[in-house]
């Protein structure tokens, strides 16, 4: 029997230039973040089954606001600006970083921050530093490897192992890890199942 999708309704609510402008919706918030061009918008569209819900672009740094989506009228999906390289001035990039940090620290309704990792790349210092910052501040998070369809199964396993080894230099245990592909929909049910589990707590 096919697994029924856990997302029946997904609608864009609003975009905000800072966390101070974000209203309190009184619903669990599940946020997605990653380096620029990691495939965040494509993943959000795949999860929700709504092509074009999150705007995709070949140009890094497209997301520059905190974007809210109402899911099943029961929880909020939050699309955060990417970190790392973006074709915007340095001052604006720093503003993105401050926006993300303030969101993670101040939003009491944040249930999980999903950190997206491009599975094709070697462990990136900026990813590891951000993950360590989350851990140091007690922010609940999980890892999502994207673009899994771009690698063979063996190459993918090796990349994930390299990243795990790099994390274990600082961590005693690893967070939840998911492997996804926006193209093949790999990992969709597992990731949505986990979100459903945590927002129901």
HELIX and SHEET records of a PDB file:
HELIX    1   1 UNK A   19  UNK A   21  5                                   3    
HELIX    2   2 UNK A   40  UNK A   48  1                                   9    
HELIX    3   3 UNK A   90  UNK A  106  1                                  17    
HELIX    4   4 UNK A  125  UNK A  136  1                                  12    
HELIX    5   5 UNK A  148  UNK A  150  5                                   3    
HELIX    6   6 UNK A  153  UNK A  167  1                                  15    
HELIX    7   7 UNK A  188  UNK A  199  1                                  12    
SHEET    1   A 7 UNK A  10  UNK A  16  0                                        
SHEET    2   A 7 UNK A  66  UNK A  71 -1                                        
SHEET    3   A 7 UNK A  75  UNK A  79 -1                                        
SHEET    4   A 7 UNK A  28  UNK A  34  1                                        
SHEET    5   A 7 UNK A 110  UNK A 118  1                                        
SHEET    6   A 7 UNK A 141  UNK A 146  1                                        
SHEET    7   A 7 UNK A 177  UNK A 179  1                                        
END                                                                             
